[in-house]
Structure formats: structure tokens, C-alpha cells
Amino acid sequence: MRFWLPILASLGLTACGPSDDFGPVNVGIIGDPQSLFDDGIRLSPGAQHIALATQEGLVGLDPSGQIVPAIAERWIVTDDGLSYIFRLRDLVWSGEDEVSAEDVRGALRNRLRALDGTSLGLDLAKITDVRAMTGRVIEIRLSSPMPDFLRLLAQPELGITNDGGGLGPMLLDREEDDLLAALDVLPPEQRGYAAQEDWSEMVRRLNVRALPAERAVEAFSGGELDIIMDGRLSTFPLSQLGPLSRGNIQVDPALGLLGLAIRSDEGVLSDPSNREALSMAIDRSALIAPFGLGGWQPTSWIVPASLFESAAIPVGRWSALSFEQRQELAASRIAEWEASNDNEAVVRVALPEGPGSDLLFEELSNAWRAIGVTTIRVGLGEGAEMELRDRLARYSSPRWFLNQFNCELEIGLCSEEADRMVQESLTVRDIAEKQRRLTEAHTLLVEEEVFIPLGAPVRWSLVRGAVAGYQANQWGLHPLFPLTEAPI
């Protein structure tokens, strides 16, 4: 695959405009323009993509979301699954100092400390030790096997840096206060590979901007952008505006959370049975109909049933009831609460701006009006009792979903007992026992009704046919490096 060959172009900053086959690829990532240059441990989607390009970790991702070598050229996993041993490529920092296992060990330990108290920090809790074995060999030890561990190491927040410098395949060129990120690929010899003749003819520069969704779609329609990424359900109707062919729209088969986090247990939400009433009153299959989005996967569980053993949980909740029976039961609970409290059932829901959010609110409002609940829409961060949570999974384990509701994160209602079970699972090596504890933790969160799941998160892109190196994938991360591939 030619796009894995490295390069450093000597071009200056180029204004965004329609690219030809050999000009720069103009990339738009939906978001706040300044967010593209976030740093630290909480990165915007745009900043995540920049980090993947400029600050690789031990392993990386290819366009399909599969694990590929990055600064580690190869690795082995011990038979017990508790030790991952990586051999580093022959690399140097920007100051020409050799990259050593001690450097990588220090960088990883610093990043693990920084991530403490975040959901990604909880995901990484199985790491018990990071050791430098020889000059270019590093070992990471785990408390119990984790089949998806390499996927965690490929996350943008785990890129290896030294005094602010990274080891990615691309170099960021940015004028002070400019909102354009110009990315050039480093030559092979600067990435630990053999020099290659004519490498510069195989790649193109990337010009990357973060833009509000409506402006990004306008720019794509007008030929200013070749690709838009990180569209969401809240903005999905915009993808169908303008003179766009259906072939331009790419929708990821995403895995993650899309639903309403319960931020307050006051009023009608004080009783878990009322929170369940709101959840059972939603016809999830019909919820997506106004969007015209085929293939969307609704769910009534926090953790998708497919991630548990087949007998652990059924595919859907309330399978013994018809939707009409669910509505009747939900309405009776709300009416009983109103009579007992001499108060009206009212909930405030926080949603992001966007035409997709408008459609979603209308559907939720109609569903809850049918059971006697009045719904008021407010903006994110305005003190609503419920708030939309839209998150992509970092790996395919129930533990990722359960960690999103850990009490330490303080995002809403939670269960300390569920947290304890997840914590205990970290050291359990028997697969069946680990599944049992994670299933019990899930059951507790469901019983507490801490979340109203809706379905899989939506991530969409607009991609011109001339752009190589893009593939829809379930992780919603699309590495920028492969987009530099020049046409044959």
C-alpha cells in the first residue's frame, strides 16, 4: 500500500480550494475551528485526527480501523495474555537524539498519570507495569488478559511525545493564529525506513480545518473541500442538502453510546420506575425514520446484547410487551406519580444544535406527550435533567460501556456497586467469571435506570471519489496519513 511510504514536502501554506489529482487534499472536520489544535488529554475529534498524524503511539490504525505497526515495528504477546513486548523502530526525535525504550516508558507513564480520573484512564486500568527491557524493547504488563488491548494503545491520546515533539508520520505546518493545519508526510529515512527514490511523487499535502457543520457542507458543495468527517446524528440532515450525489455520503457502522444520560433524580425522575417509563415509551425503530438513515441499530440496553454471551441478556427489553402495552404501563406510572405528588411531570432535555437534534427532540417530545410528560428543550450545559450522550467506543468490550457511567466521572446517575464489580473484573482471568461480573454490573445500571439508550451513534462523512485512503469503520477514526496517497 503506497500510502504507508513517508515524506516531507517543502511546500508553503496553501489556501483551501478545489484540489486536482496532484494538489493538496482539503479536509474539513466538523467542530469548533479552534478545537483542531486542542492538546492535553481531552481532545476534540479534530484534535484526535491531528494527533494520530503527528504523534503516533506504539501501534496505529489503518483506514479500516485495524491495528498496524507505528513506532513499534513488531510485538509479541505471551501465552497467558499478560505481557505485550514491543520492539521499537530505529527512530530519532526532532533534535536528532535516538528514541529509546526509556523515552517511551517515561512518556507512557506520564500519559497514564495524566489520564487518571478520565474514562480512558479507567479503560487503561489493567496496565500494572511499563518496563524498558533493552535499548529498543519495551514491555507492558496487564492484570488479566484483554483481547482489545492493542486497540487502546492506538488511541490518539496515547501518542508518544518528548518536550512537545511527536513521532507521527506527518509534520504540522501552521502560521501563528491560523486555523489551517497544513500536514506534510515525512520522508522514509526520517521515519526509520530505508530512503526511497521519488517518494515525494507518491503523496499529497493535506490542508485541514475544523468548521461548523453547515459551513463545512457548503464548502464541500462549492468544491472548497474534498472530504468532511465527524458528522453526527445532530447534523445528518445537512449531508443530504445541495447538489451532492448519494455516493458522496459515507456512514460508519459505529459502535458506542447514543442516548440520554440522567443528570438529576429530582421530580418525575426521582423514581427509577418513572425513568424506565420514559425509556419504554420510545419506539426506537420509528425514531430514526425521519432521518432516512438505513441500517441504524436501535437498542434498549446500555451495553449491546451482542457483546455479552448469547444467553446473558435478550436482544431487547420488554420483549413480552407490545409497544402499545408499554405505552399504557408507562402512562399509568406517570399518572400515579402526578397524583401522589400533586405535580405535573416535566423533563428538560439538553441537545446539541442542529437539524438532526430538532428531529430527535420532536420524536422524543411526541413519545413522552403520549404518556403524559411535558418535554422542554434546552442547550447543552444549561442544567437539564437529561442530556444527550453521543460517544464512540474505543474497544469492543462491555467494560468500555460500563466505564462511561463510573461515579468518578460525575456525568450523572451512577452505581458504586456496579463500579466495584467492574473494578473486580480487572484481575479476573477466568473468562466466564469476568463475563458474569460485567453482566451483573450492567444489570445494576439498568435497574437504576441511569441512562436511556437509543441506539448506535451516527458518524457520517462526505468524500469525493478522487480521495484515496478513506474507509468507513466502526471506530469513527479516519487516519489522515492514508489520505495523502496520490492517484496512480
matplotlib code that plots the C-alpha trace (Angstrom):
import matplotlib.pyplot as plt

x = [0.0, 1.8, 0.3, 2.4, 5.5, 6.7, 7.5, 8.3, 7.0, 8.6, 5.5, 4.3, 0.8, -1.9, -5.3, -8.3, -9.7, -10.7, -7.8, -6.7, -5.2, -1.8, -2.7, -3.4, -6.3, -8.6, -10.1, -12.9, -13.6, -16.9, -16.3, -15.2, -12.4, -10.1, -10.7, -8.5, -5.4, -6.5, -3.8, -3.7, -5.8, -9.3, -9.1, -11.8, -12.4, -10.4, -7.5, -7.6, -7.1, -4.2, -2.6, -2.9, -1.0, 1.7, 2.1, 2.0, 1.9, 3.3, 0.6, -1.7, -4.8, -5.2, -8.2, -10.4, -9.7, -7.4, -4.2, -0.9, 2.7, 3.5, 6.7, 6.8, 7.9, 6.7, 5.5, 4.7, 2.0, 2.9, 0.7, -1.0, -2.0, -0.5, 2.6, 3.0, 6.6, 7.3, 10.4, 10.8, 11.8, 15.1, 13.8, 15.2, 13.5, 13.4, 16.6, 18.3, 18.5, 17.8, 14.4, 15.0, 12.8, 13.4, 11.9, 8.8, 8.4, 8.6, 6.2, 3.6, 3.8, 3.3, 0.3, -1.2, -0.9, -2.5, -5.4, -6.2, -9.8, -11.0, -13.0, -9.9, -7.9, -10.5, -10.1, -6.3, -6.6, -5.4, -1.9, 0.2, 3.7, 5.6, 9.2, 12.2, 13.9, 16.7, 17.5, 14.7, 12.4, 9.6, 7.1, 3.6, 2.1, -1.6, -3.5, -5.6, -5.9, -7.5, -8.0, -8.6, -5.6, -3.7, -6.7, -6.5, -2.8, -3.7, -5.9, -4.8, -4.3, -1.5, 0.8, 4.5, 5.9, 9.0, 9.1, 6.1, 7.5, 5.9, 6.8, 4.0, 4.3, 3.3, 4.7, 2.3, 2.9, 0.8, 1.1, 0.6, -3.2, -4.0, -6.9, -5.5, -3.3, -1.1, 0.3, 3.2, 4.4, 8.0, 10.5, 11.1, 14.5, 13.0, 10.6, 13.0, 12.7, 15.1, 15.3, 13.2, 13.6, 10.7, 8.8, 7.5, 5.6, 3.5, 1.8, 0.0, -0.2, -3.3, -4.9, -7.1, -9.7, -12.4, -15.7, -19.3, -21.4, -23.4, -20.3, -18.5, -21.3, -21.4, -17.7, -17.9, -20.8, -18.8, -15.7, -13.6, -13.3, -12.6, -13.7, -15.8, -15.5, -17.2, -20.7, -23.2, -26.9, -27.5, -26.2, -27.1, -29.9, -27.2, -25.5, -28.4, -28.6, -27.3, -26.2, -24.5, -24.6, -25.6, -22.2, -20.5, -22.1, -20.3, -21.8, -19.7, -21.1, -20.3, -20.1, -20.8, -23.4, -26.2, -28.9, -29.9, -27.8, -29.9, -28.3, -30.8, -33.0, -35.5, -39.1, -40.6, -37.1, -36.7, -38.2, -36.3, -39.7, -40.6, -37.2, -38.0, -41.4, -39.7, -37.4, -40.1, -42.4, -39.9, -40.4, -36.7, -37.3, -39.5, -37.2, -34.8, -37.5, -37.5, -33.7, -33.9, -30.9, -30.9, -29.1, -29.2, -29.1, -31.6, -31.0, -32.7, -29.7, -26.6, -24.3, -25.2, -26.5, -24.1, -21.1, -22.3, -22.5, -25.6, -27.7, -26.6, -29.3, -32.0, -31.7, -34.3, -36.0, -39.8, -40.0, -43.1, -45.0, -46.3, -45.4, -49.0, -48.8, -45.5, -47.2, -50.1, -47.8, -45.6, -48.7, -50.1, -46.8, -46.7, -50.3, -49.8, -46.7, -48.6, -51.5, -49.2, -47.1, -49.8, -47.4, -47.1, -44.5, -42.0, -38.5, -35.8, -33.7, -30.3, -29.4, -26.7, -27.7, -28.5, -31.4, -31.0, -31.4, -34.6, -36.0, -34.8, -36.5, -39.8, -39.8, -39.0, -41.5, -44.2, -43.4, -43.5, -46.5, -48.4, -47.7, -48.4, -44.9, -44.1, -40.7, -38.7, -35.6, -32.5, -28.9, -26.0, -24.7, -27.9, -28.9, -31.2, -32.3, -31.3, -28.6, -27.7, -24.6, -23.0, -19.8, -17.8, -16.5, -12.7, -12.8, -15.5, -15.9, -18.8, -16.2, -16.0, -19.7, -19.8, -16.8, -18.8, -21.0, -18.4, -19.2, -15.7, -16.7, -19.6, -21.6, -25.0, -26.6, -24.3, -23.9, -21.0, -21.8, -21.6, -18.2, -17.0, -17.9, -16.1, -13.1, -13.0, -13.2, -9.8, -7.9, -10.2, -8.6, -11.4, -13.4, -16.8, -16.3, -15.3, -18.4, -20.6, -19.3, -19.6, -23.2, -24.1, -22.7, -24.7, -27.9, -27.4, -27.0, -30.1, -32.1, -31.1, -32.1, -29.1, -29.3, -32.0, -30.3, -31.5, -29.1, -25.7, -24.1, -24.1, -21.0, -21.1, -18.6, -18.8, -16.0, -15.1, -14.3, -10.8, -9.8, -7.9, -7.3, -10.7, -12.9, -15.9, -15.3, -16.9, -14.5, -15.2, -11.5, -10.2, -6.4, -5.2, -2.0, -3.6, -5.5, -2.2, -1.9, -1.5, -3.6, -1.9]
y = [0.0, 3.1, 5.5, 4.0, 5.4, 8.5, 12.1, 15.7, 18.2, 21.6, 23.5, 26.6, 27.0, 26.7, 28.3, 25.9, 25.4, 22.6, 20.1, 18.4, 15.0, 16.2, 19.3, 19.3, 17.3, 19.8, 18.2, 19.5, 18.1, 19.3, 21.2, 24.5, 26.0, 26.4, 22.9, 21.4, 22.5, 21.2, 19.4, 17.5, 14.5, 15.7, 16.1, 17.2, 14.9, 17.2, 17.3, 13.5, 13.2, 15.7, 13.8, 10.5, 12.1, 13.8, 11.8, 8.1, 5.6, 2.1, 0.9, 2.8, 2.4, 1.8, 3.2, 0.2, 0.7, -2.3, -2.3, -1.6, -1.0, 2.6, 3.4, -0.3, -2.3, -5.6, -7.1, -10.4, -11.4, -14.0, -17.1, -16.0, -12.7, -10.7, -9.3, -7.3, -6.9, -4.3, -3.7, 0.0, 1.1, 2.9, 6.5, 9.8, 12.8, 16.1, 17.1, 14.1, 12.2, 8.5, 7.3, 4.8, 2.4, 4.6, 7.5, 5.6, 4.2, 7.6, 9.1, 6.3, 6.5, 10.3, 9.9, 7.2, 9.5, 12.4, 10.2, 9.2, 10.2, 10.0, 7.3, 6.4, 6.2, 3.6, 1.7, 1.5, 0.3, -3.2, -1.9, -2.9, -2.0, -0.4, -1.5, -0.7, -4.1, -3.0, 0.0, -0.6, -3.1, -2.2, -4.4, -3.6, -6.0, -6.4, -7.7, -10.0, -10.7, -8.1, -9.1, -5.5, -4.0, -3.0, -1.0, 1.0, 1.7, 3.1, 5.8, 9.4, 10.3, 7.7, 9.2, 9.3, 12.8, 14.3, 18.0, 18.6, 16.8, 13.7, 10.7, 10.7, 10.2, 13.8, 17.2, 20.1, 23.4, 26.3, 30.0, 31.7, 32.0, 30.5, 28.0, 25.9, 22.8, 22.0, 18.5, 17.1, 13.5, 12.9, 11.1, 7.4, 7.9, 10.2, 7.5, 4.7, 3.2, 3.0, 6.0, 5.7, 7.5, 9.6, 9.2, 12.8, 11.9, 9.4, 11.7, 15.0, 17.6, 17.8, 21.1, 20.5, 22.8, 22.4, 24.0, 24.3, 21.6, 23.9, 25.8, 22.5, 21.2, 24.5, 24.3, 20.7, 21.6, 24.5, 22.4, 24.0, 20.7, 17.2, 15.4, 16.2, 14.0, 13.6, 14.4, 13.2, 12.5, 16.1, 17.3, 14.3, 16.1, 18.6, 15.8, 15.5, 19.1, 20.7, 19.0, 16.0, 12.6, 9.8, 8.2, 11.1, 10.1, 7.5, 6.4, 4.5, 1.2, 2.8, 1.2, 3.2, 5.1, 7.3, 8.1, 10.3, 10.5, 11.2, 14.2, 14.6, 12.4, 15.1, 15.5, 12.8, 11.3, 10.6, 7.1, 4.5, 3.1, 6.5, 6.7, 3.3, 4.6, 7.3, 4.7, 2.1, 4.8, 5.4, 3.4, 3.2, 1.6, 4.5, 7.1, 7.1, 7.1, 10.9, 10.8, 8.4, 6.6, 2.9, 0.3, 2.1, -0.2, 0.7, -0.7, -0.5, -1.7, 0.3, -2.5, -4.0, -7.5, -8.9, -8.1, -10.5, -14.3, -15.2, -16.2, -13.3, -10.8, -10.9, -8.7, -6.2, -5.2, -5.6, -8.2, -9.7, -6.5, -4.9, -1.2, -0.2, -2.2, -0.4, 2.9, 2.0, 0.9, 4.0, 6.3, 4.6, 5.1, 8.8, 9.4, 7.7, 9.9, 13.1, 12.1, 11.3, 14.4, 16.9, 18.0, 17.8, 15.5, 17.8, 17.0, 19.2, 17.7, 19.1, 18.5, 20.0, 22.4, 21.1, 19.9, 16.3, 17.4, 19.2, 16.0, 13.9, 16.3, 16.2, 12.4, 12.3, 15.0, 13.2, 9.8, 11.4, 13.5, 10.3, 9.1, 12.5, 14.0, 17.5, 17.9, 21.2, 21.5, 23.4, 23.8, 21.6, 22.7, 24.6, 22.4, 19.9, 16.8, 14.7, 15.3, 13.6, 11.5, 10.6, 8.6, 6.3, 3.1, 2.8, -1.0, -3.7, -4.8, -4.3, -2.7, 0.4, 1.0, 0.4, 2.8, 5.6, 5.6, 5.3, 7.5, 9.2, 10.8, 12.7, 12.8, 11.8, 9.0, 6.0, 2.9, 2.4, -1.3, -1.6, 0.3, -2.2, -5.2, -3.7, -3.0, -6.6, -7.8, -6.3, -9.1, -12.0, -14.3, -16.8, -15.5, -16.9, -15.3, -12.0, -12.0, -12.8, -9.8, -7.4, -8.7, -8.1, -4.6, -3.9, -5.3, -2.9, 0.1, -0.9, -1.4, 2.1, 3.4, 5.7, 6.1, 5.9, 4.2, 5.0, 3.1, 3.2, 6.6, 8.0, 9.2, 10.4, 11.8, 13.3, 12.0, 12.8, 9.9, 11.3, 10.9, 7.7, 6.1, 6.5, 3.7, 3.7, 1.8, 1.1, 3.2, 6.5, 7.4, 8.0, 8.5, 11.4, 9.9, 7.5, 10.4, 11.7, 8.9, 10.4, 8.9, 6.3]
z = [0.0, -1.2, 1.4, 4.1, 2.4, 4.3, 3.0, 3.8, 1.3, 1.2, 0.0, 1.8, 3.2, 0.5, 0.7, 0.7, -2.8, -5.1, -5.3, -8.5, -8.7, -7.5, -5.4, -1.7, -0.3, 1.5, 4.7, 6.9, 10.3, 11.8, 15.0, 16.5, 14.4, 17.4, 18.6, 15.9, 18.0, 21.4, 23.3, 26.6, 27.4, 26.4, 22.6, 20.2, 17.2, 15.0, 17.5, 17.7, 14.0, 14.1, 17.0, 15.1, 12.2, 14.2, 17.4, 16.8, 19.6, 19.8, 17.3, 14.9, 12.8, 9.1, 7.1, 8.1, 11.8, 12.0, 14.2, 12.3, 13.5, 14.4, 16.4, 17.3, 14.3, 15.8, 19.0, 20.7, 23.3, 25.9, 26.0, 29.2, 27.6, 30.4, 28.7, 25.5, 24.3, 21.6, 19.6, 18.5, 15.1, 14.7, 15.3, 16.3, 17.9, 16.1, 17.9, 16.4, 19.7, 19.4, 20.6, 23.4, 25.3, 28.4, 26.5, 25.5, 29.0, 30.6, 28.0, 28.6, 32.4, 32.2, 30.0, 32.2, 35.2, 33.3, 32.2, 35.8, 36.6, 32.9, 31.2, 29.1, 32.3, 33.6, 30.3, 30.8, 34.4, 33.5, 33.0, 36.0, 34.8, 31.9, 31.6, 29.4, 28.8, 26.4, 24.3, 21.9, 23.6, 26.0, 27.9, 29.2, 31.8, 32.5, 35.5, 33.3, 29.5, 27.3, 23.7, 22.6, 24.4, 21.2, 20.2, 23.4, 22.7, 19.3, 20.8, 19.8, 23.5, 23.8, 21.2, 22.2, 22.7, 24.1, 25.1, 22.9, 19.8, 18.4, 16.3, 13.8, 10.0, 9.3, 10.1, 11.1, 9.5, 10.9, 10.9, 14.3, 15.0, 11.6, 11.7, 8.9, 9.7, 6.8, 7.1, 5.1, 5.2, 6.5, 4.2, 4.8, 6.4, 9.0, 10.0, 10.5, 6.9, 4.0, 1.7, -1.4, -4.7, -6.0, -2.7, -3.0, -6.2, -4.3, -1.8, -1.4, 1.2, 3.5, 4.4, 7.4, 9.0, 11.7, 10.6, 11.8, 10.1, 7.9, 6.7, 6.0, 3.8, 1.9, 1.4, 0.1, -2.2, -3.6, -4.2, -1.4, 0.5, -0.7, 2.4, 5.5, 8.6, 12.0, 11.1, 13.7, 14.1, 15.2, 11.7, 9.5, 7.6, 6.3, 4.5, 2.1, 1.2, -2.0, -5.3, -3.7, -5.2, -2.9, -3.5, -1.6, 1.8, 3.9, 7.2, 9.7, 11.2, 14.5, 17.9, 21.1, 23.1, 21.8, 24.4, 27.3, 30.5, 33.6, 35.2, 38.0, 40.1, 41.1, 40.1, 38.0, 37.5, 41.3, 40.8, 38.7, 37.5, 36.1, 34.3, 32.9, 31.8, 29.7, 28.2, 27.4, 25.8, 22.9, 19.7, 18.8, 15.4, 14.4, 16.0, 13.0, 10.3, 9.8, 9.1, 6.2, 7.6, 6.7, 8.8, 12.1, 15.1, 17.9, 21.4, 24.7, 26.6, 27.8, 26.6, 23.2, 23.8, 21.2, 23.4, 26.1, 26.0, 23.9, 26.9, 29.2, 28.1, 25.5, 22.3, 23.6, 26.9, 27.4, 24.7, 26.4, 25.8, 22.7, 22.2, 22.9, 26.2, 27.1, 26.5, 28.7, 31.5, 31.2, 31.2, 34.3, 36.2, 35.3, 36.2, 39.6, 40.3, 39.4, 41.6, 44.6, 44.2, 43.1, 40.4, 36.6, 35.0, 33.2, 32.0, 30.4, 27.7, 26.6, 22.9, 20.7, 18.0, 14.6, 12.4, 13.5, 17.1, 16.0, 14.6, 17.6, 20.0, 18.1, 18.2, 22.0, 22.8, 20.9, 22.6, 26.1, 25.5, 24.8, 28.4, 30.0, 30.2, 29.0, 27.4, 27.3, 25.2, 26.5, 25.3, 26.5, 29.9, 30.8, 33.8, 32.1, 33.9, 30.8, 28.3, 25.0, 25.2, 21.9, 22.3, 20.1, 21.7, 21.9, 22.0, 21.8, 25.4, 27.9, 30.2, 27.9, 28.1, 31.9, 32.4, 30.8, 33.9, 36.6, 39.6, 39.4, 36.1, 37.7, 34.5, 36.1, 37.9, 38.6, 40.8, 43.2, 43.4, 39.6, 39.7, 42.3, 40.1, 37.1, 39.2, 40.5, 36.9, 36.1, 37.9, 37.0, 34.5, 34.0, 31.0, 32.2, 35.7, 34.2, 31.9, 35.0, 36.9, 34.0, 33.3, 36.9, 36.8, 33.6, 35.3, 38.2, 35.9, 34.0, 37.3, 38.4, 35.0, 34.8, 31.0, 28.3, 25.4, 21.9, 19.6, 17.9, 17.4, 13.9, 12.2, 8.6, 6.1, 2.6, 0.4, -3.2, -5.5, -6.1, -2.4, -1.7, 1.7, 3.3, 4.6, 6.8, 10.0, 13.4, 15.4, 13.6, 13.5, 10.0, 9.9, 7.9, 6.7, 4.1, 2.6, 1.2, -1.3, -4.8, -7.6, -9.8]

ax = plt.figure().add_subplot(projection="3d")
ax.plot(x, y, z, "-o")
ax.set_aspect("equal")
plt.show()
